[in-house]
Amino acid sequence: MALPIDPTQLEPDDIGAKQTTLEMSHEDAIEHVREVFTDVGFGVPTEFSPSELLNKKVNADRDPYYVLGACNPSVADRALDASENQLGGLFPCNVVVWEEAPGVQTVYHVSIMRIARLVGLAPDDDAMADIIGDTGELVDKAFEEL
């Protein structure tokens, strides 16, 4: 099966990739990211630690890794309408915090809105461009505050 796009041709901006490093404990970084994303207009309805789960279930020996599922309700509602409900399969917009070393955390996010458009789950039209722009502004603001 051929992929609908060539991943080697994608730039980080094509998928809305954002990354930064925080110099604090893993727990403090999680709390800081949660607060900043909430302050700019996201809720965090889901969160979990894949590292804890994998370390417990399959003895993975993973370093701390945490996922915050962020969502801006008004943008999510518009995205569901624009994609005939299909974009919900990618909800929520995840922000990941992983420990590079003790006291050094990486925060990473990709735009599900951009990815959905690239793979055909959302239309390539003005309404979707506005949604992508709105979420991009919120994420940019959050990363500036981190």
C-alpha positions as CSV (number, residue, x, y, z in Angstrom):
1,M,0.0,0.0,0.0
2,A,1.4,3.4,-1.0
3,L,1.1,6.2,1.5
4,P,-1.1,9.2,0.3
5,I,1.8,11.5,0.9
6,D,5.6,11.1,0.9
7,P,6.6,11.7,4.6
8,T,10.2,12.4,3.6
9,Q,8.9,15.5,1.8
10,L,7.2,17.0,4.8
11,E,8.7,19.8,6.8
12,P,7.9,20.3,10.5
13,D,5.7,23.3,9.6
14,D,3.6,21.0,7.3
15,I,2.4,19.1,10.3
16,G,2.5,22.0,12.8
17,A,5.3,20.5,14.8
18,K,6.4,22.4,17.8
19,Q,9.1,21.5,20.3
20,T,10.8,23.1,23.2
21,T,12.9,22.1,26.2
22,L,12.1,22.9,29.8
23,E,14.6,22.8,32.6
24,M,12.6,21.4,35.5
25,S,11.4,18.2,36.9
26,H,9.1,15.9,34.9
27,E,6.2,16.5,37.3
28,D,6.7,20.3,37.3
29,A,6.9,20.3,33.5
30,I,3.6,18.4,33.3
31,E,1.9,20.9,35.6
32,H,3.5,23.9,33.8
33,V,2.4,22.7,30.4
34,R,-1.2,21.9,31.6
35,E,-1.4,25.4,33.1
36,V,-0.1,27.2,30.1
37,F,-2.3,25.4,27.6
38,T,-5.3,26.0,29.9
39,D,-4.5,29.7,30.2
40,V,-4.4,30.1,26.4
41,G,-7.8,28.5,25.9
42,F,-7.4,24.7,25.8
43,G,-9.0,22.3,28.2
44,V,-7.1,19.1,29.1
45,P,-9.9,16.4,29.3
46,T,-7.5,13.5,29.0
47,E,-4.0,12.7,30.3
48,F,-2.0,9.6,30.9
49,S,1.5,8.2,31.3
50,P,2.4,5.7,28.6
51,S,5.7,5.1,30.3
52,E,4.1,4.0,33.5
53,L,1.7,1.7,31.7
54,L,4.4,0.2,29.5
55,N,6.8,-0.2,32.4
56,K,4.2,-2.0,34.4
57,K,2.7,-4.1,31.6
58,V,5.7,-5.1,29.5
59,N,8.7,-4.2,31.6
60,A,9.6,-1.5,29.0
61,D,12.0,0.4,31.3
62,R,10.9,3.7,29.7
63,D,11.9,7.1,31.0
64,P,9.1,9.4,32.1
65,Y,6.7,10.2,29.2
66,Y,3.3,11.9,29.6
67,V,0.5,12.9,27.3
68,L,-1.8,15.8,27.8
69,G,-4.9,15.7,25.6
70,A,-5.7,19.3,25.0
71,C,-8.9,20.6,23.4
72,N,-10.4,24.0,22.6
73,P,-14.1,23.2,22.5
74,S,-15.2,25.9,19.9
75,V,-12.4,25.0,17.5
76,A,-13.1,21.2,18.0
77,D,-16.8,21.8,17.2
78,R,-15.9,23.7,14.0
79,A,-13.4,20.9,13.0
80,L,-16.1,18.2,13.4
81,D,-18.5,20.2,11.2
82,A,-15.8,20.8,8.6
83,S,-14.7,17.2,8.5
84,E,-18.1,15.6,8.6
85,N,-17.2,14.3,12.1
86,Q,-14.1,12.3,10.9
87,L,-11.6,14.6,12.6
88,G,-12.9,13.4,16.0
89,G,-10.9,10.2,15.4
90,L,-7.7,12.2,16.1
91,F,-9.1,14.1,19.1
92,P,-7.8,15.4,21.5
93,C,-4.8,17.4,20.3
94,N,-1.9,15.8,22.2
95,V,0.9,17.6,23.9
96,V,3.7,15.3,25.0
97,V,6.2,15.8,27.8
98,W,9.2,13.4,28.0
99,E,12.3,13.4,30.1
100,E,15.5,13.8,28.2
101,A,17.6,13.7,31.4
102,P,16.8,14.4,35.0
103,G,15.7,18.1,35.1
104,V,15.4,18.3,31.3
105,Q,12.0,17.8,29.7
106,T,11.0,18.0,26.0
107,V,7.5,19.3,25.1
108,Y,6.3,18.3,21.7
109,H,3.1,18.8,19.7
110,V,1.9,18.2,16.1
111,S,-1.2,19.7,14.6
112,I,-3.9,17.1,14.1
113,M,-5.8,19.7,12.0
114,R,-2.9,19.9,9.5
115,I,-2.3,16.2,9.5
116,A,-6.1,15.5,9.0
117,R,-6.0,17.8,5.9
118,L,-2.9,16.2,4.5
119,V,-4.4,12.7,4.7
120,G,-7.9,13.6,3.6
121,L,-9.8,13.5,6.9
122,A,-10.5,17.2,6.6
123,P,-11.1,19.3,3.5
124,D,-8.5,21.6,1.9
125,D,-10.8,24.6,1.9
126,D,-11.0,28.1,3.5
127,A,-13.1,26.9,6.5
128,M,-10.4,24.3,7.4
129,A,-7.6,26.9,6.8
130,D,-9.3,29.2,9.3
131,I,-9.6,26.3,11.9
132,I,-5.9,25.5,11.3
133,G,-5.0,29.1,11.7
134,D,-7.0,29.5,14.9
135,T,-5.5,26.4,16.6
136,G,-2.0,27.3,15.3
137,E,-2.3,30.7,17.0
138,L,-3.3,29.1,20.3
139,V,-0.5,26.6,20.2
140,D,2.0,29.3,19.2
141,K,0.9,31.4,22.1
142,A,1.2,28.4,24.5
143,F,4.7,27.6,23.3
144,E,5.8,31.2,23.7
145,E,4.6,31.0,27.3
146,L,6.4,27.7,28.0
